[in-house]
Amino acid sequence: MWADFSTASDHGQMYGWGTLDARTADVAQSNLKRDGWLRSTDGDLVYFTEDPAYAIATDEDGFGMTYEFGDGWVKFADTKQGLLLIDWKG
């Protein structure tokens, strides 16, 4: 998380990346669906984004907090557009 904590503000950004086995990915996606997150796909990638009606902030396309699931990994950012900033070279 990046933010200026020296002052009360909603100007912070969240990013995350981690490895994930197929079973854990299935459970995580099932839980996100159960909790009302919206599912979409792009090729082999699966996205879950919060309902924009409840989002604190959204990107220019209207997406708030979003998870991106790939083969063996997951990314998270406070907007879908923010996922582009995560580039893992492992």
N, C-alpha and C positions, 0 to 999 in steps of 0.2 A: 504494500500500500504506500502510495506517495501522497503526502499532504503537508500543509503548513499547520502544525498543531499549536503554533504560538498564538493563534487567534481563533476564535469561534467562527467556523466557516463550513460550508458544504463543498468546498473545492478540494476534493481528494480523488485519487484514481486507484483502482484495484486491478491487479493482474495476477494470474497464477498459471502454472503448468506442472503437470506431473504424469508419470507413467501409470497405466491402469490396465489390469488384465480384463479379458472379455467378460467374465462373470461379474466383476465389480462394476464395469461400465454398464452392463445390463441392469443391475440393481439401482445404480445412480440414476439412469435414465427413467426407469420405472418410477422411482420416487419423485423425480422432477415432474413427470407427467401427472402423477397423483396429486401433486401440490399445485397444479394449474399452470405450470410453465408451458409455453407454446413450442411445439416441435416443428422443425423444418430440415430439409436435406439439400445438399449441393454435392452431387457425385457421391463419393464414399463418406463424406463428412456429415455428421448429424449435429444439429444445433438445437439448443433449448434456451429460450429467452423468456424473461419475465413478461407478464401481461403488461403492455404499455400503459394501460389504465392505472396501474399501481407503481410505475417506475418513477424514481426520484429524478433521474436524468435520462435522456435518450440521445442517440446520435441523429444525424440528418435524415436517416431512413426510418426513424421511430423506434429503434431497438434499444432497450435498456440492458441490464445485466444479462450476459449470455455465456453459456458453456458451448464449446466446440469439441466434439468427440471424434477422434481419428483412430487408426489402427494401433492400439497399445498406449494411447495417451489422451489427455484432456487438457484443454485450455480454458481459462476464465478471464473475462474482463468486464468492467462496469458498463460497457456498451459493445455491441457486436463489432462496430468499426474498430474499437480498441484491440480486438483480437489480432489485427494486422501488425501490431507492435511487438507481438511475442514471436520470437524467432529462435528456436532452440537448436543449437548445434552440439549434439551430444556424441 
